[in-house]
Amino acid sequence: MRALFELTEGQKKLEHILREFPENSSHWSEAQNRFQFIDRFLTECLGWDKLNIEVEKSDELGGRADYILGRPPKAVLEAKKESKNFDVPPISALTYVRKIEPLLRSSKIFEDAVKQIIPYCAIHGAQIAIVCNGPQIAIFQAIIPGHSPLEGECFFFDGFESYVKNFPLLWKLLSPEGITENRAYRNLSFHRNPRIPQKACSTISEPFKYRYRNKFQENLRSLSALLLEEIEDNPALKTSFYAECYVSIEANNRHLLLSKNIIAARYKRVGQNGVSPNALEPITTIDEVGGVKFNDPTINQSMGSRPIVVIGDVGVGKTSFFENLYYNLEGFEKANTYFIHINLGIKANLSESIKSYILSEIPAVLKNKYEVDINSTNFVNAIYHRDLVEFDNSIKGSLKDLDNVAYQRERIAFLSAKIDMHDKHLLASLGHLARGRNKQIILVLDNADQRTFEVQQETFLIAQELAASRNLLVFVSLRPSTFYLSKTTGTLSAYQNKILTVAPPPADEVVQKRLLFAVRVAEGKVAPAELEGIRLHSGSVVSFLKATLRSIRTSETIRQFLSNITGGNTRAVIELITGFFGSPNVDSEKIVRIEDQTGNYTIPLHEFTKHALFGEYAYFNSQSSLVACNIFDISSADPREHFLASLVIAYLNTGYGILDNDGFVNGQELLEEMLRQGFVTDQVRHVLRRLATKKLIETPHAHYRELQVEDDNPPENFHFRATTVGIYHVRFWTGSFAFLDAVSTDTPVFDSDSRVEISKLASSFDINDRYHKALCFRKYLVNQWHNSNFEATYYDFDTLIQSQEESFLSVKKVVDQKRK
C-alpha cells in the first residue's frame, strides 16, 4: 500500500482542514467527528485510498471496529467524541512516546477506549491500535509478546497543534507505508529495547583465539595438503591424476537442495537474445586420431572470427575441464591438436604486461610440449617463404649473385625484423601450423577473472585478435559476474560472443575420487618413484584418508553436507576436506587410533561440521568459517530479527514469491513480504546484503559476493534466489546442536536470564557445558519464535527444531555416560 500523494501535500491539507474547523466542533458526536475530521484526516492528509479502509467492521464477539486499516488488517482505529477529552497529565520532555499505564490511571475515558479496542485488534489480527477523539490521538501495540499491552508505551499527540508540528512523525507512523511496514510497532519495540544486548563472546577473554595444532595434527595437515591439493600440480602425476580423479561435469547432482531445472539454468542469463548457452562438456568430443571436435556447428563457424567465452562460477572446475581434456589428448599417438592452456591466475604476475606474457608463453608451450620452435631457422624459412621470394627480387636480393656473404647478412636481418614483430610473427607461425601442417590449435586463456578488470579487458582483446586470424580456436574462461560486468561496461560490450558454460560436478564424488587417489599415492600404488619421502611418514595419513573416504561413501548426510554447504564450488570442497585433516577442532589421533584398531571406523557428521563452523578458531566468529553464517545475528534491537534471515531464505526457496524462469524473485516483492511480517526496510536491506555476501542467497550476476554494489543502490533493485548454502543452513543447521552450540556466543540474547546462563558457559569446551549452553539458547529462540507470532506459512522454526532433535539426543547420551 502506498500513499496517494507526498507528505508535504498531506501537511498542507491538514492545515487547511484545521483552519476551516467550526467553533462548535467540540460538541460533535462520535459519528460527526468521524465524518468531519477522521475520515478526511486519513484520506486527505495521510494519503489512504478508501479501498484499503473498512468501517463499522463487526466481529464474532459482538464488537464493532470503527476503522480497519490495511488488507489484511494492520491497524484498528477507534473514534471518540471530541468532547470526550483524554485528561492526561502533561509532560515537559520533548517526546511523544509515553508509558500507557499512567495515562490509564489519569483518564477513565482513555482507559475505556484502550480496553475497548484491544479485543478488536486481537480478533482481526492487527498489531497496532489507534484511539482518536479528534485533537488527541494515541498509537500503541495491541500485542506485546510476553507482556500485556497495558504495560507498554504509546505515541501520544495532544492537540491539533502537535499534529501540525509533528506531522512528519504522524506520516511515518500512520501513512499506508507506515502501517504496512509496521513502523509504530517497530519504533515502540526499539524504545523498549533501545540497545542490542552484548553477545556472550564479550565475556570470553580471547574470543578470536586460535586453536593451535599439536605435532601429530600438523604432520597430518601437511601431508594431506600435499596429497589432496598440491598433487594435481605435480607434472609427473598429472596424467594419472586426471585419469583417476576427474569427475564429469553435470548439472544434476542428486544431493543438491535445488531443483534440477534451477541448477541447469544457472547461467542462462549470461546468454544473448534470450538463448540459453550450451554446456561445454556434452558438445566436446575427441575423434579417433586425438583431435578435439565440437558437435555444435556454431563453434566451427565462430572459429576464426571471435573467441568462445566459457562461463563458470569460481571453483566450479573450468581449469580442471581443460586440463583433463589436454591429458586425454596426450595419450593419443596420432594426436593432431596443439593444446595451449595458459592459466593467468597463477602465471604472468611478474610480467610487464599481459600482452608480452601471452606472446612469449604461446611459443614456449609450442616448443616445450610439441617441439615446435617458431624462431628456428627452418621454421622461419618455411613461414616466410613467399616473403623471401619477394626479397630475392628486391635490390638487396641482387647481392645473391654478387656477394653471397652480404646477401646472407641482409637475408638474416630481413628475417630477424620479421621475428622481432612478435605479434605478427606469432600469428604467421600459427597460420603455418594450422594451414601448412594441418594442425588443430586450441588456446585457452584461463582464470583471467582473477586479475584486475583492466587485465581482463586486455586479455579478451588479445583473444579477439588471435581468433580473428582463423588459425586457431580461442577460449576465454570467465566467471558469470565478470562476463556480466564486462558485457555491460567493458570491452565485451562491443562484441557478439559465443558462450559456453561449465556446471559444477557432484562435490561428494569429487572428494571421494581425490581421497582414493591420495590413498593410492600414499601407499605407493601410483608413481612409486616420485613420492618416496612422503611414504616414509604416511601411515597415519593413510588411516585418516581411509576413514574419511569410508565415512563419505557410507553416509548420505555427509555427502549432502559437502554438496550443499560449498555451493557447487569444487575448490571450496577440497579446501574444506584438506582443512579437516589435522584440524585443531578434530581429534584426529583418536580417529587414526580407532581406524588402526578396527579398520572400519566411520567419522560422524558432527566432526565435519565442527571444522566447517570453527575452522582454526576456538570459538565461532565472523571470520572462523568460510562457509557458515550466523543467521540468528541481528542489526537492530529487535528479537524478532533472529528469524529474518531464515524467513528470507525460506520465502525464496519455497516458491511463495513470483519466480521468473530461472527461479529468481523480484527484490521489491521480497522486501514487501518481509514488511508484511513486521520488519522495517533497514532491517531487510541489511540482511539481504549480508546473506548475498555470505553466499546464502544470490543475484543473477553475483552482486555483493563478487560485484560491488554502491551503498545508495538498495538491494531490492535486484532479483534474488536461495543458494544450496542458504537452504542447508535453514533446513539442517539452524536446529542442530553443532550450529546452536557454535553461534550461541555470537548472538545477542534479549532475555537476561538466558543471556547470563549462556555467558557463564561461553568459554567452556566441556561437552556438558556446551550441551547446556546450546539447550538454553535453543529454548530462548523457541520462546522468541512463539512471541514473534509471524504469519509465514513457508517457515516454521518449531518444526525445524524437532527435525534436529536427534543431534541433541546423541550429545545427551555422551553427557549422561560421563556422569556415570
C-alpha positions in Angstrom: 0.0 0.0 0.0 1.3 3.4 -0.9 0.0 6.9 -0.1 -1.8 8.7 -2.9 0.4 11.8 -2.5 3.6 13.1 -0.7 4.0 14.1 2.9 4.2 17.9 2.1 0.9 17.8 0.4 -0.7 16.0 3.3 0.5 18.6 5.8 -0.8 21.4 3.7 -4.3 19.8 3.6 -4.2 19.2 7.4 -3.5 22.9 8.0 -6.3 23.8 5.6 -8.8 21.5 7.4 -7.9 22.9 10.8 -8.4 26.5 9.6 -11.9 25.7 8.4 -12.9 24.0 11.7 -16.2 25.4 13.1 -16.3 26.7 16.6 -18.8 24.1 17.7 -16.6 21.1 16.8 -16.1 20.3 20.4 -19.8 19.4 20.6 -19.7 16.9 17.7 -20.9 13.4 18.2 -18.7 10.5 17.5 -20.3 10.0 14.1 -19.9 13.7 13.2 -16.3 13.7 14.5 -15.5 10.7 12.2 -17.3 12.3 9.2 -15.9 15.8 9.6 -12.3 15.1 10.7 -11.1 11.5 11.0 -12.3 10.4 7.5 -10.6 13.5 6.0 -7.5 13.1 8.1 -7.0 9.5 6.8 -7.7 10.1 3.2 -6.8 13.8 2.6 -3.9 14.1 5.0 -2.3 10.7 5.3 -3.0 9.5 1.7 -5.2 6.5 2.4 -7.1 5.0 -0.5 -10.7 4.3 0.7 -10.4 0.8 -0.9 -7.9 0.0 1.9 -10.1 1.1 4.7 -13.1 -0.8 6.2 -15.5 0.9 8.6 -18.0 -0.4 11.1 -16.5 -3.9 10.9 -18.3 -6.3 13.2 -16.7 -9.4 14.8 -17.7 -12.7 16.2 -17.7 -11.4 19.8 -20.3 -8.7 19.0 -17.8 -5.9 18.8 -17.6 -3.3 16.0 -14.4 -1.7 15.0 -14.8 1.9 13.6 -11.9 1.7 11.2 -9.8 -1.3 9.9 -6.7 -0.1 8.1 -4.9 -2.3 5.6 -5.7 -5.5 3.7 -5.1 -7.8 5.5 -5.8 -5.8 8.7 -2.7 -4.0 10.1 -4.3 -1.5 12.5 -7.6 -0.7 14.1 -8.7 2.9 14.9 -11.4 3.6 17.5 -13.0 7.1 17.2 -14.5 9.0 20.2 -16.3 12.3 20.6 -14.1 15.3 20.7 -15.9 16.3 23.9 -14.5 13.1 25.5 -11.2 14.6 26.3 -8.4 12.3 27.4 -7.4 14.1 30.6 -3.8 13.0 30.8 -1.0 14.7 32.7 1.3 17.0 30.6 5.0 16.2 30.4 7.9 18.6 29.9 10.1 16.2 27.9 10.2 16.7 24.2 8.9 13.2 23.4 5.8 11.7 22.1 6.4 8.2 23.5 4.7 7.7 26.9 4.0 4.9 29.2 0.4 3.7 28.8 -0.2 2.8 32.5 -0.1 6.3 34.0 -2.3 7.6 31.2 -4.9 4.9 32.0 -4.8 5.9 35.7 -5.3 9.6 35.0 -8.2 9.2 32.4 -11.1 6.8 32.7 -12.3 7.8 29.2 -8.9 6.9 27.8 -8.8 3.6 29.8 -12.2 2.6 28.5 -11.2 3.3 24.9 -7.9 1.4 25.2 -9.6 -1.7 26.7 -12.3 -1.5 24.1 -10.0 -1.6 21.1 -7.6 -4.3 22.2 -10.1 -7.2 21.6 -10.9 -5.7 18.2 -7.3 -5.9 17.3 -7.0 -9.5 18.6 -10.0 -10.6 16.6 -8.8 -9.0 13.4 -5.1 -9.9 13.8 -4.0 -6.2 13.8 -0.8 -5.4 15.8 -1.4 -1.6 16.1 -4.3 0.1 17.9 -5.2 3.8 17.4 -7.6 5.8 19.6 -8.6 9.2 18.4 -11.1 11.8 19.7 -10.2 14.4 17.2 -7.5 16.6 18.7 -5.9 13.7 20.6 -4.6 10.5 19.2 -2.8 7.6 20.8 -1.0 4.8 18.9 0.1 1.7 20.7 0.9 -2.0 20.3 -2.2 -4.2 20.7 0.1 -7.3 21.1 3.3 -7.4 23.0 4.9 -10.9 23.2 5.2 -11.9 26.8 3.6 -8.7 28.2 0.2 -7.1 28.5 -0.3 -4.2 26.0 -1.4 -2.1 29.0 2.2 -2.3 30.3 3.6 -0.9 27.1 4.2 2.5 25.6 2.3 4.6 23.1 2.8 7.6 20.8 0.5 10.3 22.2 -0.3 13.5 20.3 -2.1 16.1 22.5 -3.8 18.8 20.4 -4.1 19.8 16.8 -1.0 22.0 17.1 1.0 18.9 17.9 -0.4 17.2 14.8 0.9 20.0 12.6 4.2 20.5 14.4 5.0 16.7 14.2 3.2 15.8 11.0 6.3 14.0 9.6 6.2 11.6 12.6 2.4 11.1 12.2 3.0 10.4 8.5 5.8 7.9 9.3 3.5 6.1 11.7 0.1 6.2 10.1 0.5 6.6 6.3 -0.2 3.5 4.3 3.5 2.8 4.0 3.9 3.3 7.8 1.1 1.0 8.6 2.3 -1.6 6.0 5.8 -1.5 7.4 4.5 -1.6 11.0 6.7 1.4 11.9 4.8 2.3 15.0 5.2 -1.3 16.3 8.9 -1.4 15.4 9.6 2.1 16.9 7.9 1.2 20.2 9.8 -2.1 20.4 13.1 -0.2 19.8 12.1 2.3 22.5 11.5 -0.6 25.0 14.8 -2.3 24.0 16.9 0.7 22.8 20.2 -1.2 22.7 21.3 -4.5 21.2 22.5 -6.7 24.1 26.1 -7.7 24.2 27.0 -11.1 22.8 28.1 -13.8 25.2 31.5 -13.8 23.4 32.2 -10.5 25.1 32.7 -12.5 28.4 35.4 -14.7 26.7 38.9 -13.4 27.4 40.1 -14.3 23.8 37.0 -14.6 21.6 39.2 -14.7 18.4 41.6 -17.3 19.9 43.3 -19.8 17.6 43.4 -23.4 18.5 46.9 -24.5 17.5 47.6 -27.9 16.1 49.8 -30.4 18.0 52.7 -32.1 16.3 50.5 -35.0 15.1 47.9 -32.7 13.6 50.5 -30.5 12.0 52.1 -33.5 10.2 48.7 -34.8 9.2 47.7 -31.4 7.8 51.0 -31.0 5.8 50.8 -34.5 4.2 47.1 -34.1 3.4 47.7 -30.8 1.7 50.3 -32.4 -0.4 48.2 -35.4 -1.3 44.9 -33.6 -1.8 45.7 -30.1 -3.1 49.2 -29.8 -4.4 49.4 -33.2 -6.1 47.5 -32.1 -9.2 50.3 -29.6 -10.0 52.9 -32.3 -9.9 53.9 -32.8 -13.6 54.9 -36.4 -13.0 51.4 -37.3 -11.7 49.1 -35.1 -13.8 48.3 -37.8 -16.3 47.4 -40.3 -13.6 45.6 -37.7 -11.5 43.2 -36.6 -14.3 42.7 -40.2 -15.4 41.6 -41.2 -11.9 40.2 -38.0 -10.3 38.4 -36.1 -13.0 34.6 -36.1 -12.4 32.4 -35.5 -15.4 30.7 -32.1 -15.1 26.9 -32.4 -14.9 24.1 -30.1 -13.8 22.1 -32.9 -12.0 23.6 -33.6 -8.6 21.2 -35.8 -6.6 22.4 -34.4 -3.3 21.8 -30.7 -4.1 18.9 -28.9 -2.4 17.9 -27.1 -5.5 15.8 -28.4 -8.3 17.5 -29.9 -11.5 15.9 -27.1 -13.6 17.3 -24.3 -11.4 20.8 -25.7 -11.5 20.7 -26.4 -15.2 19.6 -22.8 -15.9 22.2 -21.3 -13.5 24.0 -19.5 -16.4 21.0 -18.8 -18.6 21.1 -15.1 -18.0 24.5 -14.7 -19.5 23.2 -15.7 -22.9 22.2 -13.2 -25.6 18.8 -12.7 -27.3 17.1 -14.9 -24.8 19.1 -18.0 -25.9 20.4 -20.3 -23.2 24.1 -21.1 -23.8 25.2 -24.7 -24.3 27.1 -26.6 -21.7 30.7 -27.1 -22.8 31.3 -30.7 -21.8 28.4 -32.5 -23.6 29.4 -31.0 -27.0 33.1 -31.7 -26.7 34.5 -35.0 -28.1 37.8 -36.4 -29.2 38.0 -38.1 -32.5 39.8 -41.3 -33.4 43.1 -39.6 -34.1 43.1 -37.5 -31.0 41.6 -34.3 -32.4 39.2 -32.1 -30.3 35.9 -31.8 -32.0 32.7 -29.9 -31.1 29.3 -31.2 -32.2 27.9 -27.6 -32.0 28.2 -26.3 -35.6 28.2 -22.7 -34.4 31.6 -23.2 -32.8 33.1 -24.1 -36.1 31.5 -21.0 -37.6 32.9 -18.9 -34.8 36.4 -20.2 -35.3 38.4 -17.5 -37.0 36.1 -14.7 -36.1 35.6 -14.5 -32.4 36.8 -16.2 -29.2 34.5 -18.5 -27.2 33.7 -17.3 -23.7 33.4 -20.2 -21.2 31.3 -19.2 -18.2 31.6 -20.9 -14.8 31.4 -19.9 -11.2 34.5 -19.6 -9.2 35.9 -23.0 -8.2 33.4 -24.8 -10.4 36.1 -26.7 -12.4 36.8 -24.7 -15.5 40.6 -25.3 -15.2 40.1 -29.0 -14.4 37.9 -29.5 -17.5 40.6 -28.1 -19.8 43.4 -29.8 -18.0 41.6 -33.1 -18.3 40.9 -32.5 -22.0 44.6 -31.9 -22.6 45.8 -35.0 -20.8 43.3 -37.1 -22.6 44.8 -35.8 -25.9 48.3 -36.6 -24.7 47.7 -40.3 -24.8 46.9 -40.5 -28.5 49.8 -41.4 -30.7 48.2 -39.7 -33.8 47.2 -36.6 -32.0 46.8 -33.7 -34.4 46.0 -31.0 -31.9 48.2 -28.4 -30.3 46.5 -27.5 -27.0 47.8 -24.4 -25.3 46.4 -23.8 -21.8 47.6 -20.5 -20.2 46.4 -20.1 -16.6 46.5 -16.4 -15.9 45.5 -17.0 -12.3 48.9 -18.4 -11.3 51.2 -17.0 -14.0 52.1 -13.7 -15.6 52.2 -11.9 -12.3 55.8 -10.9 -12.8 55.5 -9.9 -16.5 55.4 -6.3 -17.6 52.2 -6.7 -19.4 49.7 -9.4 -20.1 50.3 -9.0 -23.9 54.1 -9.6 -23.6 53.4 -12.7 -21.4 50.9 -14.3 -23.8 53.2 -13.5 -26.8 56.1 -15.3 -25.1 54.1 -18.1 -23.4 52.5 -19.5 -26.6 55.8 -20.0 -28.3 57.2 -21.5 -25.1 54.4 -24.1 -24.9 54.8 -25.0 -28.6 58.5 -25.5 -28.0 58.3 -27.4 -24.7 55.2 -29.5 -25.3 55.3 -30.1 -29.1 58.9 -29.4 -30.0 57.9 -26.6 -32.4 60.4 -23.7 -32.2 58.8 -20.9 -34.1 62.1 -19.0 -34.1 64.2 -21.8 -35.6 65.8 -21.3 -39.0 63.9 -24.0 -40.8 60.6 -22.9 -39.3 61.2 -19.2 -40.1 62.2 -20.0 -43.6 59.1 -22.1 -44.1 56.6 -19.5 -42.9 58.2 -16.6 -44.7 58.8 -18.5 -48.0 56.8 -16.0 -50.1 58.4 -13.0 -48.4 61.8 -14.5 -49.2 60.9 -14.8 -52.8 60.0 -11.2 -52.8 63.3 -10.4 -51.0 65.3 -12.1 -53.7 63.6 -10.0 -56.3 64.4 -6.8 -54.4 67.5 -4.6 -54.7 69.1 -6.3 -51.6 68.3 -9.7 -53.1 70.5 -8.9 -56.1 73.5 -9.3 -53.8 73.0 -13.1 -54.0 74.9 -13.3 -57.3 77.5 -10.6 -56.4 78.4 -11.1 -52.7 76.8 -14.1 -51.1 78.1 -13.2 -47.6 76.5 -9.8 -47.8 73.4 -11.4 -49.2 73.1 -13.8 -46.2 73.6 -10.9 -43.8 70.8 -8.9 -45.4 68.6 -12.0 -45.5 69.2 -12.7 -41.8 68.4 -9.1 -41.0 65.2 -9.3 -43.0 64.0 -12.4 -41.2 65.1 -11.0 -37.8 63.0 -8.0 -38.4 60.0 -10.3 -39.0 60.7 -12.2 -35.8 61.0 -9.0 -33.8 57.4 -8.1 -34.6 56.3 -10.6 -32.0 52.6 -10.4 -32.6 52.7 -10.7 -36.4 55.3 -13.4 -36.2 53.2 -15.4 -33.8 50.1 -15.1 -36.0 52.1 -16.1 -39.0 53.5 -19.1 -37.1 50.1 -20.3 -36.0 48.8 -19.8 -39.6 51.6 -22.1 -40.9 50.9 -24.7 -38.3 47.2 -24.7 -39.0 47.3 -24.4 -42.8 50.7 -25.7 -43.7 50.9 -28.6 -41.3 47.2 -29.1 -40.9 47.2 -28.9 -37.2 44.2 -28.0 -35.0 45.3 -25.4 -32.4 43.2 -24.7 -29.3 44.2 -21.8 -27.0 42.7 -21.5 -23.5 43.2 -18.2 -21.7 42.1 -19.3 -18.2 41.3 -17.5 -15.0 41.6 -14.0 -16.4 38.9 -13.1 -13.9 41.3 -13.5 -11.0 43.2 -10.5 -12.4 42.2 -6.8 -12.4 39.4 -5.7 -14.6 41.8 -3.9 -16.9 43.8 -7.1 -17.4 40.6 -9.0 -18.2 39.7 -6.5 -20.9 43.1 -6.7 -22.4 43.0 -10.5 -22.4 39.8 -10.5 -24.3 41.1 -8.1 -26.9 44.2 -10.3 -27.4 41.9 -13.4 -27.7 39.7 -11.5 -30.2 42.7 -10.7 -32.4 44.1 -14.2 -32.2 40.7 -15.8 -33.1 40.2 -13.4 -36.0 43.2 -14.9 -37.7 41.1 -18.0 -38.5 44.0 -20.2 -37.4 43.0 -21.4 -34.0 40.1 -21.9 -31.6 40.4 -19.5 -28.6 38.6 -19.9 -25.3 38.4 -17.2 -22.6 37.4 -18.6 -19.2 35.4 -16.2 -17.0 33.1 -16.1 -14.1 29.5 -15.1 -14.8 29.9 -11.9 -12.8 33.0 -10.9 -14.7 31.3 -11.5 -18.0 28.3 -9.5 -17.0 30.4 -6.5 -15.8 32.5 -6.5 -19.0 29.4 -7.0 -21.2 27.6 -4.1 -19.6 30.5 -1.6 -19.0 33.7 -3.0 -20.6 35.3 -4.5 -23.7 32.9 -7.3 -24.3 30.0 -4.8 -24.9 31.4 -4.2 -28.4 31.3 -7.9 -29.5 28.8 -10.6 -30.1 30.2 -13.6 -28.2 29.8 -17.3 -28.5 29.1 -18.5 -24.9 29.5 -22.0 -23.4 29.1 -22.9 -19.8 30.7 -25.2 -17.2 28.4 -26.5 -14.5 29.6 -27.9 -11.1 30.3 -31.6 -10.7 28.9 -33.5 -7.7 31.1 -32.4 -4.8 30.9 -35.7 -2.9 32.1 -37.6 -6.0 35.0 -35.2 -6.4 36.1 -35.7 -2.8 35.8 -39.5 -3.0 38.0 -39.7 -6.1 40.6 -37.4 -4.6 40.7 -39.4 -1.4 41.0 -42.7 -3.2 43.8 -41.3 -5.4 45.6 -39.9 -2.4 45.4 -43.3 -0.6 46.9 -45.0 -3.7 49.7 -42.4 -3.9 50.5 -42.7 -0.2 50.6 -46.5 -0.4 53.0 -46.4 -3.3 50.5 -47.7 -5.9 50.8 -44.6 -8.1 54.2 -43.3 -9.4 56.2 -45.0 -6.7 59.5 -43.2 -7.6 58.1 -39.7 -7.2 57.0 -39.6 -3.5 59.3 -41.9 -1.6 59.9 -39.1 1.0 56.2 -38.8 1.7 55.6 -42.5 2.1 58.1 -42.8 4.9 55.7 -40.9 7.1 52.3 -41.7 5.5 51.0 -44.4 7.9 48.7 -42.0 9.9 47.5 -40.1 6.9 46.6 -43.3 5.1 44.5 -44.4 8.1 42.8 -41.0 8.3 42.3 -40.9 4.5 40.6 -44.4 4.6 38.3 -43.4 7.5 37.3 -40.2 5.8 36.7 -41.9 2.5 34.6 -44.7 4.1 32.6 -42.1 6.0 31.7 -40.1 2.9 30.9 -43.2 0.9 28.5 -44.7 3.6 26.8 -41.5 4.9 24.1 -39.8 2.9 24.1 -36.9 5.4 27.8 -36.2 5.0 27.5 -36.3 1.2 24.6 -34.0 1.4 26.5 -31.6 3.7 29.6 -31.5 1.4 27.5 -31.0 -1.8 25.4 -28.1 -0.4 27.5 -26.2 2.1 30.1 -25.4 -0.5 27.6 -24.3 -3.1 28.9 -26.2 -6.0 32.5 -24.8 -5.6 34.8 -27.7 -6.2 37.8 -25.8 -4.9 35.9 -25.0 -1.7 35.0 -28.6 -1.0 38.6 -29.7 -1.5 39.8 -26.9 0.8 37.2 -28.0 3.4 38.3 -31.6 3.4 42.0 -30.7 3.4 41.4 -28.4 6.4 39.5 -31.2 8.1 42.8 -33.2 8.1 44.7 -32.1 11.1 42.1 -29.6 12.2 42.7 -28.4 15.8 39.0 -28.8 16.4 39.0 -32.5 15.4 40.5 -35.3 17.5 42.5 -36.8 14.6 44.6 -39.0 16.8 41.5 -40.7 18.2 40.2 -41.3 14.6 43.6 -42.8 13.5 43.8 -44.9 16.6 40.3 -46.4 16.2 40.8 -46.9 12.5 44.1 -48.8 13.1 42.4 -50.9 15.7 39.2 -51.7 13.9 39.9 -50.9 10.2 36.2 -49.9 9.9 35.8 -46.5 11.6 33.1 -44.1 10.4 33.6 -40.5 11.3 30.3 -38.9 12.4 28.8 -35.8 10.6 29.4 -33.5 13.6 33.1 -33.8 13.2 32.9 -32.4 9.7 30.5 -29.6 10.7 32.7 -28.7 13.7 35.6 -28.0 11.4 33.3 -26.2 9.0 32.0 -23.9 11.8 35.2 -23.2 13.7 38.0 -23.6 11.2 41.2 -22.8 13.1 39.5 -20.9 15.9 38.5 -21.9 19.3 35.1 -20.1 19.2 32.8 -19.3 16.3 33.1 -15.8 14.9 32.5 -14.0 11.6 36.0 -15.0 10.4 36.1 -18.6 11.7 34.3 -20.2 8.8 34.5 -19.9 5.1 31.0 -21.5 4.7 28.9 -20.8 7.8 26.9 -17.7 8.6 25.2 -16.9 11.9 21.7 -16.4 10.6 20.4 -15.6 14.1 22.6 -12.4 14.3 20.8 -9.1 14.2 21.3 -5.5 13.2 18.8 -3.7 15.5 17.3 -4.1 19.0 14.6 -6.4 17.8 14.5 -10.0 18.9 12.2 -10.9 16.0 15.1 -10.2 13.7 16.7 -13.5 14.9 14.4 -15.2 12.3 14.6 -12.6 9.4 17.4 -14.4 7.5 15.6 -17.7 7.7 12.3 -16.2 6.6 14.1 -14.6 3.6 15.8 -17.9 2.5 12.6 -19.9 3.1 10.5 -17.5 1.2 12.9 -17.6 -1.8 13.1 -21.4 -1.7 9.5 -22.4 -1.2 8.1 -20.7 -4.2 5.7 -18.4 -2.4 7.1 -15.4 -4.4 6.6 -14.9 -8.1 9.5 -16.7 -9.6 10.9 -15.9 -13.1 12.1 -18.7 -15.4 15.4 -19.0 -13.5 13.9 -19.2 -10.1 14.6 -15.6 -9.0 12.3 -13.4 -7.0 12.0 -9.6 -7.5 13.7 -7.8 -4.7 10.8 -5.4 -4.2 8.4 -8.3 -3.8 10.7 -9.9 -1.2 11.0 -6.6 0.7 7.2 -6.1 0.8 6.8 -9.7 2.1 9.2 -9.0 5.0 7.5 -5.7 5.7 4.2 -7.7 6.0 5.9 -9.8 8.6 6.5 -6.7 10.7 10.1 -5.8 9.8 11.3 -2.3 8.7 13.1 -1.5 5.4 16.5 -1.1 7.0 16.4 -4.5 8.7 15.5 -6.2 5.4 18.1 -4.4 3.4 20.8 -5.2 5.9 20.0 -8.9 5.9 19.8 -9.1 2.1 23.3 -7.6 1.8 24.7 -9.9 4.4 23.1 -13.1 3.0 24.2 -12.2 -0.5 27.8 -11.5 0.6 27.9 -14.8 2.5 26.5 -16.8 -0.5 23.3 -17.9 1.2 21.3 -16.1 -1.4 22.4 -14.8 -4.8 21.5 -12.3 -7.6 21.8 -13.4 -11.2 25.2 -11.9 -11.5 26.6 -12.4 -8.0 26.2 -8.8 -6.8 27.6 -8.3 -3.3 29.5 -11.5 -3.4 31.7 -10.7 -6.5 30.4 -7.4 -7.9 30.5 -4.4 -5.6 27.2 -2.5 -5.0 27.1 1.2 -4.0 25.5 1.9 -0.7 22.9 4.2 -2.3 21.7 1.3 -4.5 19.1 -0.5 -2.4 19.2 -4.4 -2.6 15.5 -4.6 -3.6 16.6 -3.3 -7.0 18.0 -6.8 -7.7 16.4 -10.3 -8.1 17.3 -13.0 -5.6 17.4 -16.7 -5.3 18.3 -19.0 -2.4 21.5 -21.0 -2.8 22.2 -24.5 -1.6 24.4 -22.9 1.1 21.4 -20.9 2.5 18.9 -23.8 2.1 21.3 -26.1 4.1 21.6 -23.5 6.8 17.9 -23.3 7.3 16.9 -26.9 6.8 19.7 -28.7 8.6 21.9 -26.4 10.6 19.6 -23.9 12.4 18.1 -26.5 14.8 21.2 -28.8 15.2 23.3 -29.0 18.3 26.6 -28.2 16.4 25.3 -25.0 14.9 23.4 -23.7 18.0 26.4 -24.5 20.2 28.7 -22.5 17.9 26.6 -19.4 17.3 25.1 -19.1 20.8 28.0 -17.0 21.9 27.9 -14.9 18.7 24.2 -13.9 19.0 22.7 -11.0 21.1 20.3 -12.5 23.6 17.5 -10.2 24.9 16.3 -12.4 27.7 18.5 -11.5 30.7 18.3 -14.9 32.4 19.2 -16.8 29.2 22.0 -14.3 28.5 23.5 -14.8 31.9 23.4 -18.6 31.6 25.0 -18.6 28.1 27.6 -16.1 29.1 28.5 -18.2 32.1 29.2 -21.2 29.9 30.6 -19.3 26.9 34.3 -20.1 27.2 34.0 -23.7 28.3 34.9 -26.6 26.0 33.5 -29.2 28.3 30.7 -31.2 26.5 28.4 -31.0 29.4 28.7 -27.1 29.5 28.3 -26.9 25.7 25.2 -29.1 25.8 23.5 -27.0 28.5 24.6 -23.7 26.7 23.1 -24.9 23.4 20.0 -26.2 25.2 19.5 -22.8 26.8 20.0 -20.9 23.5 17.5 -23.2 21.8 14.9 -22.6 24.4 15.4 -18.9 24.1 15.0 -19.0 20.4 11.8 -21.1 20.6 10.3 -18.6 23.1 11.2 -15.7 20.8 9.7 -17.6 17.9 6.4 -18.0 19.7 6.4 -14.4 20.9 7.1 -13.1 17.4 3.8 -14.6 16.1 4.8 -14.5 12.5 2.2 -15.1 9.8 4.6 -17.0 7.5 3.3 -20.4 6.3 6.5 -21.0 4.4 8.8 -21.2 7.5 8.2 -22.9 10.9 11.1 -22.8 13.4 9.3 -25.3 15.7 9.3 -27.9 13.0 13.0 -27.4 12.2 13.9 -27.7 15.9 12.0 -31.0 16.1 13.7 -32.4 13.0 17.1 -31.9 14.5 16.3 -33.2 17.9 18.4 -36.3 17.3 21.6 -34.2 17.3 20.8 -33.1 20.8 19.8 -36.6 22.0 23.2 -38.0 20.8 25.1 -35.4 22.8 22.9 -36.0 25.8 23.9 -39.7 25.7 27.6 -38.7 25.9 26.8 -36.3 28.8 24.9 -39.0 30.7 27.7 -41.5 30.2 30.2 -39.1 31.6 28.1 -38.7 34.7 28.1 -42.4 35.4 
